[in-house]
Amino acid sequence: MAPSRLAQFLLFLILSLILSRSDAGRIAIYWGQNGNEGTLAETCATGNYAFVNLAFLCTFGAGRTPQLNLAGHCDPYSSGCTGLSSDIKSCQAKGVKVMLSIGGGAGAYSLASKDDAGQVARYIWNSYLGGKSSSRPLGDAVLDGVDFDIEGGSPDHYDDLARSLSAYSTKGKKVYLTAAPQCPYPDAWVGGALDTGLFDYVWVQFYNNPPCQYSPGAVTNLEDAWKQWTSGIKATKMFLGLPAAPDAAGSGFIPVGDLKSQVLPALKKSTKYGGVMLWSKYYDDQTGYSKAIKPDI
């Protein structure tokens, strides 16, 4: 017996909803640089975020002792951050990927050689990912990968670091690689690393860079830069990186209405569109930006 037209319509509707959901954009957030932004578990419990970047491993490489800085949340030097392990597992149980973000706007980091990159990768693997160490700053939770937020120092050997980290995926759980380059293309610090084609998600910072960011009523500069990024980088998905509040950055904040009506329709033309990245959880708490844009992402 042939299915009725109603049954066919309902099947079509269900399939359409599934496909639209799978293509929907997602939100990535940075957490860790303000003790007043709530706990990591609370951040994931909002249901607003698909990725949380723990900011930052701000010191590494060239013989430096690696240092994690999570501002007012906890003190890693007295093993005070190991309690985050349960929060990380809670996030992951909700389907949220939790990344270790390395670098940041302030810190001391660089890679002296290919061997140095390999040593840093080994440290990250053993201390934060699927390896083993007697000293794991975040306890026994296994993070999902590493976010490259390199904003200074030398650009050398981050391609080697990406290759070394990616190679650990063969040991079991996939090591996701993400990056937060500045919007002028190509990025001065991680451009070489991105050329490896190993990065899963790239959230480009379209702020603090007037030549390639949005200005009221004018989306052209941003759209032109977006096209450069989506055509030039092999990453699986690209994200629009924005400040979550006007005072979260020097420039580049996009009002919710402008984002929905002018910016997102232009960016969604690309099959590489992945969603929006926000700096940061603290500022998102002040504005409710992620909640406001989530239905349209």
C-alpha positions as CSV (number, residue, x, y, z in Angstrom):
1,M,0.0,0.0,0.0
2,A,1.5,3.4,-1.0
3,P,2.1,5.8,1.8
4,S,-0.4,8.7,2.0
5,R,0.5,12.2,1.0
6,L,0.3,13.2,4.6
7,A,2.8,10.4,5.6
8,Q,5.1,11.5,2.8
9,F,4.9,15.1,3.9
10,L,5.6,14.2,7.5
11,L,8.6,12.2,6.5
12,F,9.9,15.1,4.4
13,L,9.4,17.5,7.3
14,I,11.3,15.2,9.7
15,L,14.2,14.8,7.3
16,S,14.3,18.5,6.7
17,L,14.5,19.2,10.4
18,I,17.3,16.7,10.9
19,L,19.3,18.1,8.0
20,S,18.8,21.7,9.1
21,R,19.8,20.8,12.6
22,S,23.0,19.1,11.4
23,D,23.9,22.2,9.3
24,A,23.1,24.6,12.1
25,G,25.8,26.9,13.4
26,R,27.2,26.6,16.9
27,I,28.8,28.9,19.5
28,A,32.3,28.7,20.9
29,I,33.2,30.6,24.1
30,Y,36.4,31.4,25.9
31,W,36.3,30.8,29.7
32,G,39.0,31.2,32.3
33,Q,40.1,34.8,32.4
34,N,37.6,36.3,34.9
35,G,36.7,34.8,38.2
36,N,33.3,36.4,38.1
37,E,32.1,34.5,35.0
38,G,30.7,31.4,36.8
39,T,32.0,27.9,37.0
40,L,32.9,25.8,34.0
41,A,30.0,23.4,34.8
42,E,27.6,26.3,35.0
43,T,28.9,27.6,31.6
44,C,28.1,24.3,29.9
45,A,24.8,23.9,31.7
46,T,23.5,27.0,29.9
47,G,23.1,24.9,26.8
48,N,24.4,27.9,24.8
49,Y,27.8,26.6,23.8
50,A,29.2,23.7,21.7
51,F,32.8,24.5,22.5
52,V,34.5,25.9,25.6
53,N,38.1,27.1,25.3
54,L,40.0,27.1,28.6
55,A,42.1,30.2,28.6
56,F,45.1,30.0,28.8
57,L,48.3,27.9,28.8
58,C,50.1,31.2,28.6
59,T,53.8,30.1,29.0
60,F,55.5,27.4,27.1
61,G,58.3,26.5,24.7
62,A,62.0,27.4,24.4
63,G,62.9,25.8,27.8
64,R,60.2,27.7,29.8
65,T,58.3,25.9,32.4
66,P,54.7,25.6,31.1
67,Q,52.2,27.7,33.1
68,L,48.4,27.6,33.1
69,N,46.6,30.8,34.0
70,L,42.9,30.6,34.8
71,A,42.8,34.0,36.6
72,G,40.5,34.0,39.6
73,H,39.1,30.5,39.1
74,C,41.9,28.5,40.7
75,D,45.6,28.2,41.4
76,P,47.3,25.5,39.4
77,Y,50.5,25.8,41.3
78,S,49.0,24.5,44.5
79,S,47.0,21.8,42.6
80,G,44.0,24.0,43.0
81,C,42.6,23.4,39.5
82,T,42.3,19.6,39.7
83,G,38.7,20.0,40.9
84,L,37.8,21.2,37.4
85,S,38.1,17.6,36.3
86,S,34.5,16.9,37.3
87,D,33.3,20.1,35.5
88,I,35.1,19.1,32.3
89,K,33.5,15.6,32.4
90,S,30.1,17.3,33.0
91,C,30.6,19.5,30.0
92,Q,31.6,16.5,27.8
93,A,28.6,14.5,29.0
94,K,26.5,17.3,27.5
95,G,28.2,17.1,24.2
96,V,30.4,20.2,24.7
97,K,34.0,20.0,23.5
98,V,36.4,21.4,26.0
99,M,39.7,22.7,24.6
100,L,43.0,23.9,26.1
101,S,43.7,27.3,24.6
102,I,47.4,28.1,24.3
103,G,48.9,31.5,24.0
104,G,46.6,34.5,24.6
105,G,47.3,38.2,24.4
106,A,49.7,38.2,27.4
107,G,52.2,35.6,28.1
108,A,55.7,34.3,27.3
109,Y,55.6,31.6,24.6
110,S,57.5,30.6,21.5
111,L,58.8,27.4,19.9
112,A,62.6,27.3,19.3
113,S,62.7,24.3,16.9
114,K,60.8,21.3,15.6
115,D,62.1,19.2,18.6
116,D,60.9,21.9,20.9
117,A,57.4,21.8,19.3
118,G,57.5,18.0,19.8
119,Q,58.4,18.4,23.5
120,V,55.6,20.9,24.0
121,A,53.1,18.6,22.3
122,R,54.3,15.7,24.5
123,Y,53.8,17.9,27.6
124,I,50.3,18.8,26.5
125,W,49.4,15.2,25.7
126,N,50.6,13.9,29.0
127,S,49.3,16.8,31.2
128,Y,45.9,17.6,29.6
129,L,45.0,15.0,26.9
130,G,45.1,11.2,26.8
131,G,48.6,10.7,28.2
132,K,49.8,10.2,31.7
133,S,51.7,12.3,34.1
134,S,52.1,12.5,37.9
135,S,51.2,16.2,37.6
136,R,48.0,16.9,35.6
137,P,46.8,20.5,36.4
138,L,43.2,19.8,35.6
139,G,43.0,16.3,37.1
140,D,42.3,13.1,35.3
141,A,39.8,14.6,32.8
142,V,40.9,14.3,29.2
143,L,40.4,17.4,27.2
144,D,39.1,17.2,23.6
145,G,42.0,19.1,22.0
146,V,44.1,22.2,21.7
147,D,43.2,25.8,20.6
148,F,45.9,27.9,19.1
149,D,45.4,31.5,20.2
150,I,48.8,32.8,19.2
151,E,49.0,36.5,19.3
152,G,52.7,37.3,19.7
153,G,56.2,36.1,19.6
154,S,57.6,34.2,16.7
155,P,55.4,32.3,14.2
156,D,57.9,29.6,13.8
157,H,57.2,25.9,14.3
158,Y,53.5,26.0,15.1
159,D,53.0,23.9,12.1
160,D,55.3,21.3,13.8
161,L,53.3,21.6,17.0
162,A,50.0,21.0,15.0
163,R,51.5,17.9,13.3
164,S,52.8,16.5,16.6
165,L,49.5,17.0,18.4
166,S,47.5,15.6,15.6
167,A,49.7,12.5,15.5
168,Y,48.4,11.6,19.0
169,S,45.0,11.0,17.5
170,T,46.3,7.6,16.5
171,K,46.5,6.6,20.1
172,G,42.8,6.5,20.6
173,K,40.6,9.6,21.2
174,K,40.8,12.2,18.4
175,V,42.8,15.3,19.3
176,Y,40.8,18.2,17.9
177,L,42.8,21.3,16.7
178,T,41.2,24.8,16.6
179,A,42.7,28.2,16.1
180,A,41.8,31.9,16.6
181,P,43.7,33.9,14.0
182,Q,43.3,37.6,13.5
183,C,41.1,38.5,10.5
184,P,43.8,40.0,8.2
185,Y,44.6,37.2,5.9
186,P,46.9,35.3,6.2
187,D,47.5,35.4,9.9
188,A,50.9,36.5,10.9
189,W,51.3,33.9,13.7
190,V,49.4,30.8,12.9
191,G,49.2,31.1,9.1
192,G,51.8,28.4,8.6
193,A,50.1,26.1,11.1
194,L,46.8,26.5,9.3
195,D,48.4,25.6,6.0
196,T,48.9,22.0,7.3
197,G,45.2,21.4,6.8
198,L,45.0,19.7,10.2
199,F,42.6,22.1,11.9
200,D,39.0,21.1,12.5
201,Y,37.6,24.5,13.5
202,V,38.9,28.0,13.0
203,W,37.3,31.0,14.8
204,V,38.7,34.1,13.1
205,Q,38.8,37.2,15.3
206,F,36.9,39.8,13.4
207,Y,37.5,42.5,16.0
208,N,40.3,44.9,16.9
209,N,41.1,44.9,13.2
210,P,39.1,47.7,11.5
211,P,40.2,46.9,7.9
212,C,38.4,43.5,8.1
213,Q,35.7,43.9,10.7
214,Y,32.1,45.1,10.6
215,S,31.3,48.7,10.8
216,P,27.7,50.0,11.2
217,G,25.8,49.4,8.0
218,A,28.8,48.2,6.1
219,V,29.5,44.4,5.9
220,T,31.7,44.5,2.8
221,N,35.1,44.5,4.6
222,L,34.1,41.6,6.8
223,E,32.5,39.6,4.0
224,D,35.5,40.1,1.8
225,A,37.9,38.8,4.5
226,W,35.5,35.9,5.3
227,K,35.7,34.9,1.6
228,Q,39.5,34.9,1.8
229,W,39.5,32.7,4.9
230,T,36.9,30.2,3.6
231,S,38.6,29.8,0.3
232,G,42.2,29.8,1.6
233,I,42.0,27.5,4.6
234,K,41.3,23.7,4.7
235,A,39.6,23.7,8.0
236,T,36.3,21.8,8.3
237,K,34.3,24.8,9.6
238,M,35.0,28.5,10.0
239,F,33.5,30.6,12.8
240,L,32.9,34.4,13.1
241,G,34.8,35.5,16.1
242,L,33.3,38.5,18.0
243,P,33.4,40.3,21.3
244,A,30.3,39.4,23.4
245,A,29.9,43.0,24.6
246,P,31.1,46.5,23.4
247,D,33.7,46.7,26.1
248,A,35.0,43.2,25.5
249,A,37.3,44.5,22.7
250,G,38.6,47.8,21.4
251,S,36.4,47.6,18.3
252,G,34.3,45.1,16.3
253,F,31.2,44.5,18.4
254,I,28.2,43.8,16.2
255,P,24.7,44.6,17.6
256,V,22.4,41.5,17.6
257,G,20.0,43.0,15.1
258,D,22.8,43.8,12.6
259,L,24.3,40.4,13.1
260,K,21.0,38.6,12.3
261,S,19.9,40.9,9.4
262,Q,23.2,41.8,7.7
263,V,26.1,39.7,8.7
264,L,25.0,36.1,9.1
265,P,23.0,35.9,5.9
266,A,26.2,36.8,4.0
267,L,28.4,34.3,5.8
268,K,26.0,31.4,5.6
269,K,26.4,31.3,1.9
270,S,29.6,29.4,2.5
271,T,29.4,25.7,3.2
272,K,32.3,26.2,5.6
273,Y,30.2,28.4,7.9
274,G,30.3,26.8,11.4
275,G,28.9,29.4,13.8
276,V,30.1,32.2,16.1
277,M,32.9,32.4,18.6
278,L,32.6,34.8,21.5
279,W,35.1,36.5,23.8
280,S,34.3,35.8,26.5
281,K,31.9,34.1,29.0
282,Y,32.2,37.0,31.4
283,Y,31.1,39.5,28.8
284,D,28.4,37.2,27.5
285,D,27.0,37.1,31.0
286,Q,26.7,40.9,30.9
287,T,24.8,41.1,27.6
288,G,23.2,37.7,27.1
289,Y,24.6,37.8,23.5
290,S,24.8,34.1,23.0
291,K,21.3,33.4,24.1
292,A,20.0,36.2,21.8
293,I,21.8,35.0,18.7
294,K,21.5,31.2,19.2
295,P,18.2,30.8,17.4
296,D,19.6,32.4,14.3
297,I,23.1,30.8,14.3
